[in-house]
Amino acid sequence: MTNASHRIGDALIVPSSAPRIDTRLVAAAELLDERKIPIAETNRRVGDVAEALGLARPSYETVRRVVHEARRRGRLPSTGDVLLDIAFRVRPPLALGDHLTGTLPPPRRS
């Protein structure tokens, strides 16, 4: 039994939160997603990445949520994109720190 769960009588009470997915797997899901292929195939590919990294395979549901969220907001800019934007003064220099911490706002859609 883990520290996050406990027993009341014969019932095991577990928290309702889902396990967090490693950020490397989130990035892999976003990079491997192609709208032309089923999310199930993306899930298989992300599972292969997880195994190569020595991580547990994420559930299909977790990968599906990540893919749908990525499709909804659009692809996040790469570090190179952010650096280029800074060089051309499209973004302020502090945007690099925001990008690296995952708090960079998504690009505006025109």
N, CA, C and O of each residue as an XYZ file, in Angstrom:
440
protein
N       0.857     -1.173      0.000
C       0.000      0.000      0.000
C       0.899      1.230      0.000
O       1.895      1.269      0.722
N       0.558      2.233     -0.801
C       1.375      3.441     -0.898
C       0.996      4.417      0.196
O      -0.027      4.254      0.861
N       1.823      5.431      0.378
C       1.524      6.474      1.356
C       0.306      7.298      0.961
O      -0.345      7.905      1.811
N      -0.001      7.314     -0.346
C      -1.108      8.141     -0.828
C      -2.462      7.451     -0.702
O      -3.488      8.052     -1.018
N      -2.483      6.209     -0.250
C      -3.755      5.505     -0.088
C      -3.858      4.992      1.342
O      -2.851      4.849      2.036
N      -5.079      4.719      1.773
C      -5.281      4.174      3.115
C      -6.550      3.337      3.142
O      -7.393      3.426      2.250
N      -6.667      2.518      4.192
C      -7.827      1.629      4.320
C      -8.821      2.179      5.336
O      -8.451      2.718      6.379
N     -10.085      2.023      4.992
C     -11.170      2.284      5.934
C     -11.993      1.005      5.934
O     -12.725      0.722      4.985
N     -11.862      0.234      7.013
C     -12.523     -1.076      7.041
C     -11.906     -1.960      5.977
O     -10.689     -2.146      5.948
N     -12.739     -2.505      5.102
C     -12.248     -3.363      4.026
C     -12.031     -2.600      2.719
O     -11.538     -3.168      1.745
N     -12.393     -1.327      2.695
C     -12.276     -0.552      1.456
C     -10.918      0.149      1.387
O     -10.448      0.710      2.376
N     -10.314      0.111      0.243
C      -9.065      0.829      0.004
C      -9.412      2.169     -0.632
O     -10.021      2.215     -1.701
N      -9.032      3.238      0.014
C      -9.312      4.577     -0.491
C      -8.065      5.075     -1.222
O      -6.983      5.125     -0.637
N      -8.209      5.438     -2.478
C      -7.087      5.953     -3.261
C      -7.437      7.352     -3.760
O      -8.610      7.665     -3.962
N      -6.445      8.174     -3.954
C      -6.721      9.528     -4.441
C      -7.297      9.500     -5.852
O      -7.060      8.561     -6.611
N      -8.045     10.524     -6.189
C      -8.711     10.561     -7.493
C      -7.840     11.161     -8.588
O      -8.274     11.232     -9.738
N      -6.632     11.592     -8.268
C      -5.790     12.193     -9.293
C      -5.076     11.118    -10.108
O      -4.766     10.038     -9.607
N      -4.828     11.438    -11.363
C      -4.125     10.520    -12.245
C      -2.618     10.744    -12.128
O      -2.182     11.830    -11.746
N      -1.820      9.725    -12.454
C      -0.371      9.928    -12.409
C       0.070     10.922    -13.472
O      -0.533     11.024    -14.540
N       1.121     11.644    -13.164
C       1.631     12.622    -14.113
C       2.434     11.905    -15.186
O       3.097     10.902    -14.925
N       2.360     12.440    -16.394
C       3.130     11.889    -17.497
C       4.426     12.689    -17.596
O       4.411     13.914    -17.478
N       5.518     12.018    -17.808
C       6.820     12.654    -17.930
C       6.787     13.666    -19.075
O       6.201     13.403    -20.126
N       7.415     14.817    -18.868
C       7.390     15.876    -19.887
C       8.026     15.426    -21.197
O       7.655     15.912    -22.265
N       8.979     14.503    -21.123
C       9.583     13.988    -22.357
C       8.574     13.200    -23.178
O       8.631     13.200    -24.408
N       7.651     12.531    -22.497
C       6.629     11.781    -23.215
C       5.561     12.699    -23.786
O       5.002     12.425    -24.848
N       5.278     13.796    -23.077
C       4.344     14.802    -23.622
C       4.938     15.368    -24.911
O       4.247     15.470    -25.925
N       6.222     15.736    -24.869
C       6.884     16.271    -26.060
C       6.886     15.242    -27.189
O       6.653     15.584    -28.348
N       7.152     13.979    -26.846
C       7.159     12.921    -27.860
C       5.778     12.774    -28.491
O       5.664     12.626    -29.707
N       4.731     12.814    -27.672
C       3.367     12.684    -28.201
C       3.058     13.820    -29.164
O       2.455     13.600    -30.214
N       3.469     15.036    -28.812
C       3.207     16.181    -29.680
C       4.002     16.080    -30.982
O       3.488     16.412    -32.051
N       5.247     15.625    -30.896
C       6.080     15.513    -32.103
C       5.671     14.349    -32.993
O       5.743     14.444    -34.218
N       5.244     13.251    -32.381
C       4.903     12.061    -33.151
C       3.489     12.096    -33.716
O       3.159     11.307    -34.602
N       2.654     12.995    -33.217
C       1.264     13.062    -33.675
C       1.193     13.556    -35.107
O       1.783     14.577    -35.461
N       0.474     12.827    -35.907
C       0.143     13.242    -37.267
C      -1.364     13.076    -37.397
O      -1.904     12.017    -37.078
N      -2.031     14.101    -37.856
C      -3.490     14.038    -37.955
C      -3.967     12.916    -38.881
O      -5.104     12.457    -38.770
N      -3.108     12.482    -39.783
C      -3.499     11.449    -40.752
C      -3.489     10.045    -40.162
O      -4.065      9.127    -40.745
N      -2.839      9.867    -39.011
C      -2.792      8.530    -38.412
C      -3.641      8.508    -37.153
O      -3.824      9.549    -36.521
N      -4.162      7.354    -36.775
C      -4.979      7.265    -35.563
C      -4.151      7.558    -34.307
O      -2.945      7.315    -34.267
N      -4.823      8.078    -33.296
C      -4.146      8.359    -32.028
C      -3.610      7.058    -31.433
O      -2.613      7.083    -30.711
N      -4.241      5.937    -31.717
C      -3.750      4.651    -31.212
C      -2.327      4.387    -31.707
O      -1.509      3.843    -30.965
N      -2.027      4.763    -32.943
C      -0.668      4.586    -33.467
C       0.297      5.532    -32.762
O       1.422      5.146    -32.445
N      -0.134      6.771    -32.515
C       0.698      7.701    -31.754
C       0.966      7.126    -30.370
O       2.083      7.225    -29.861
N      -0.049      6.528    -29.760
C       0.100      5.909    -28.446
C       1.150      4.802    -28.478
O       1.974      4.699    -27.569
N       1.121      3.970    -29.526
C       2.123      2.899    -29.641
C       3.530      3.488    -29.763
O       4.475      2.987    -29.153
N       3.660      4.544    -30.547
C       4.973      5.170    -30.736
C       5.476      5.812    -29.442
O       6.657      5.712    -29.109
N       4.574      6.468    -28.721
C       4.956      7.077    -27.441
C       5.348      5.985    -26.448
O       6.277      6.170    -25.660
N       4.655      4.860    -26.478
C       5.006      3.734    -25.620
C       6.402      3.220    -25.922
O       7.143      2.865    -25.005
N       6.769      3.176    -27.191
C       8.121      2.762    -27.567
C       9.160      3.738    -27.028
O      10.219      3.328    -26.554
N       8.853      5.033    -27.103
C       9.763      6.056    -26.561
C       9.890      5.872    -25.048
O      10.990      5.947    -24.500
N       8.780      5.634    -24.388
C       8.794      5.436    -22.931
C       9.697      4.267    -22.560
O      10.515      4.375    -21.646
N       9.551      3.156    -23.264
C      10.386      1.995    -22.976
C      11.862      2.293    -23.218
O      12.720      1.871    -22.442
N      12.158      3.024    -24.300
C      13.547      3.373    -24.601
C      14.147      4.262    -23.510
O      15.348      4.205    -23.247
N      13.305      5.084    -22.878
C      13.763      5.964    -21.801
C      13.716      5.289    -20.431
O      14.131      5.873    -19.430
N      13.214      4.069    -20.396
C      13.110      3.361    -19.125
C      11.935      3.825    -18.280
O      11.952      3.687    -17.057
N      10.916      4.373    -18.928
C       9.725      4.868    -18.225
C       8.556      3.920    -18.466
O       8.571      3.112    -19.394
N       7.554      4.035    -17.618
C       6.331      3.256    -17.812
C       5.575      3.811    -19.013
O       5.558      5.019    -19.251
N       4.950      2.907    -19.765
C       4.130      3.349    -20.903
C       2.920      4.112    -20.374
O       2.255      3.643    -19.451
N       2.622      5.288    -20.944
C       1.411      5.988    -20.525
C       0.175      5.277    -21.075
O       0.255      4.547    -22.063
N      -0.945      5.495    -20.436
C      -2.181      4.872    -20.905
C      -2.638      5.536    -22.209
O      -2.252      6.661    -22.527
N      -3.467      4.805    -22.945
C      -4.034      5.360    -24.173
C      -4.779      6.653    -23.857
O      -4.648      7.642    -24.579
N      -5.556      6.646    -22.785
C      -6.345      7.822    -22.417
C      -5.452      9.026    -22.163
O      -5.793     10.137    -22.567
N      -4.329      8.832    -21.509
C      -3.406      9.930    -21.234
C      -2.846     10.494    -22.530
O      -2.811     11.710    -22.718
N      -2.411      9.618    -23.420
C      -1.862     10.071    -24.705
C      -2.952     10.768    -25.512
O      -2.693     11.788    -26.151
N      -4.155     10.233    -25.487
C      -5.265     10.843    -26.227
C      -5.525     12.268    -25.741
O      -5.730     13.173    -26.549
N      -5.515     12.471    -24.407
C      -5.733     13.821    -23.859
C      -4.613     14.768    -24.276
O      -4.870     15.915    -24.641
N      -3.360     14.287    -24.222
C      -2.220     15.122    -24.614
C      -2.333     15.519    -26.086
O      -2.124     16.680    -26.435
N      -2.662     14.560    -26.945
C      -2.770     14.828    -28.378
C      -3.910     15.808    -28.662
O      -3.737     16.749    -29.437
N      -5.062     15.597    -28.045
C      -6.187     16.504    -28.285
C      -5.866     17.926    -27.808
O      -6.219     18.900    -28.472
N      -5.201     18.040    -26.663
C      -4.817     19.361    -26.157
C      -3.813     20.020    -27.095
O      -3.916     21.215    -27.371
N      -2.849     19.258    -27.583
C      -1.851     19.808    -28.506
C      -2.512     20.251    -29.809
O      -2.163     21.296    -30.359
N      -3.451     19.472    -30.294
C      -4.151     19.855    -31.529
C      -5.016     21.098    -31.307
O      -5.136     21.944    -32.194
N      -5.617     21.202    -30.119
C      -6.467     22.347    -29.829
C      -5.668     23.645    -29.795
O      -6.094     24.650    -30.364
N      -4.508     23.630    -29.129
C      -3.743     24.868    -28.975
C      -2.766     25.106    -30.108
O      -2.238     26.210    -30.243
N      -2.512     24.096    -30.925
C      -1.528     24.236    -31.993
C      -0.151     23.844    -31.492
O       0.089     23.772    -30.287
N       0.734     23.595    -32.415
C       2.087     23.158    -32.061
C       2.833     24.282    -31.369
O       2.809     25.429    -31.815
N       3.499     23.939    -30.270
C       4.291     24.923    -29.542
C       5.565     25.225    -30.326
O       6.070     24.356    -31.037
N       6.086     26.437    -30.208
C       7.307     26.769    -30.934
C       8.503     26.001    -30.366
O       8.550     25.689    -29.176
N       9.457     25.709    -31.231
C      10.682     25.061    -30.776
C      11.588     26.109    -30.132
O      11.331     27.309    -30.232
N      12.638     25.651    -29.478
C      13.595     26.579    -28.883
C      14.215     27.446    -29.980
O      14.436     28.640    -29.781
N      14.491     26.847    -31.123
C      15.031     27.612    -32.252
C      14.076     28.694    -32.719
O      14.493     29.808    -33.037
N      12.772     28.358    -32.759
C      11.772     29.361    -33.152
C      11.772     30.533    -32.184
O      11.713     31.691    -32.598
N      11.837     30.230    -30.902
C      11.830     31.282    -29.885
C      13.083     32.142    -30.009
O      13.000     33.368    -29.941
N      14.245     31.510    -30.191
C      15.491     32.270    -30.344
C      15.459     33.152    -31.584
O      15.943     34.284    -31.557
N      14.895     32.642    -32.663
C      14.767     33.446    -33.883
C      13.831     34.629    -33.650
O      14.117     35.741    -34.093
N      12.724     34.398    -32.963
C      11.807     35.487    -32.634
C      12.486     36.543    -31.778
O      12.247     37.737    -31.957
N      13.338     36.109    -30.842
C      14.070     37.063    -29.997
C      15.053     37.863    -30.848
O      15.181     39.076    -30.680
N      15.750     37.180    -31.765
C      16.722     37.861    -32.632
C      16.055     38.917    -33.495
O      16.633     39.976    -33.739
N      14.839     38.636    -33.961
C      14.112     39.589    -34.804
C      13.178     40.494    -34.000
O      12.354     41.216    -34.561
N      13.325     40.438    -32.679
C      12.580     41.289    -31.758
C      11.053     41.094    -31.843
O      10.272     42.016    -31.606
N      10.670     39.875    -32.188
C       9.250     39.530    -32.177
C       8.821     39.195    -30.756
O       7.693     39.470    -30.349
N       9.748     38.593    -30.008
C       9.519     38.251    -28.604
C      10.609     38.910    -27.764
O      11.712     39.151    -28.255
N      10.304     39.203    -26.499
C      11.335     39.762    -25.621
C      12.319     38.669    -25.197
O      11.987     37.485    -25.254
N      13.532     39.056    -24.770
C      14.519     38.054    -24.343
C      14.021     37.135    -23.227
O      14.434     35.978    -23.158
N      13.148     37.624    -22.359
C      12.627     36.789    -21.275
C      11.771     35.632    -21.788
O      11.474     34.703    -21.037
N      11.376     35.682    -23.051
C      10.559     34.613    -23.626
C      11.315     33.290    -23.641
O      10.695     32.228    -23.593
N      12.651     33.336    -23.707
C      13.422     32.098    -23.699
C      13.238     31.369    -22.368
O      13.036     30.155    -22.344
N      13.308     32.100    -21.279
C      13.076     31.491    -19.961
C      11.674     30.930    -19.849
O      11.474     29.841    -19.311
N      10.694     31.682    -20.362
C       9.313     31.193    -20.349
C       9.185     29.904    -21.162
O       8.506     28.961    -20.756
N       9.845     29.884    -22.309
C       9.787     28.695    -23.165
C      10.404     27.487    -22.453
O       9.837     26.394    -22.463
N      11.556     27.695    -21.843
C      12.263     26.581    -21.193
C      11.524     26.056    -19.967
O      11.674     24.887    -19.611
N      10.735     26.899    -19.320
C       9.958     26.450    -18.157
C       8.558     25.992    -18.527
O       7.803     25.535    -17.669
N       8.208     26.114    -19.806
C       6.904     25.651    -20.262
C       5.768     26.636    -19.987
O       4.599     26.252    -19.981
N       6.112     27.906    -19.759
C       5.075     28.893    -19.474
C       4.924     29.916    -20.596
O       4.209     30.905    -20.439
N       5.582     29.689    -21.709
C       5.457     30.606    -22.850
C       4.039     30.528    -23.398
O       3.559     29.440    -23.713
N       3.362     31.671    -23.516
C       2.007     31.613    -24.085
C       2.054     31.136    -25.512
O       3.033     31.391    -26.213
N       1.002     30.436    -25.971
C       0.993     29.977    -27.357
C       0.945     31.169    -28.308
O       0.486     32.248    -27.933
N       1.418     30.976    -29.539
C       1.398     32.084    -30.489
C      -0.033     32.508    -30.796
O      -0.961     31.700    -30.785
N      -0.178     33.788    -31.067
C      -1.510     34.313    -31.403
C      -1.889     33.870    -32.794
O      -1.066     33.851    -33.709
N      -3.136     33.518    -32.936
C      -3.634     33.117    -34.262
C      -4.216     34.337    -34.939
O      -4.961     35.108    -34.334
N      -3.865     34.502    -36.205
C      -4.368     35.694    -36.923
C      -5.627     35.394    -37.681
O      -6.180     36.279    -38.335
